[in-house]
């Protein structure tokens, strides 16, 4: 004799709530995985980002050095020159 499943209203509601929560979560995870796999930057774009970053970094460094006292900025320049000579 096979036993038939009798779902109560409470069980049906719980199953619907589980689906309502898990399906969007699974869809979001699948989309994120797909998106991460398909995002590839071109080398030219990467070089432009690196160039812009270095430019902004130099500007920030000049502004920071302008705020330093003269004797301290001279010592920073001498340290930088020693690093570049290596």
Secondary structure, DSSP 4 states (H G I P E B T S, - for coil): -PPPP---HHHHHHHHHHHHHHHHHHHHHHHHHHHHHH----HHHHHHHHHHHHHHHHHHHHHHHHHS-HHHHHHHHHHHHHHHH-
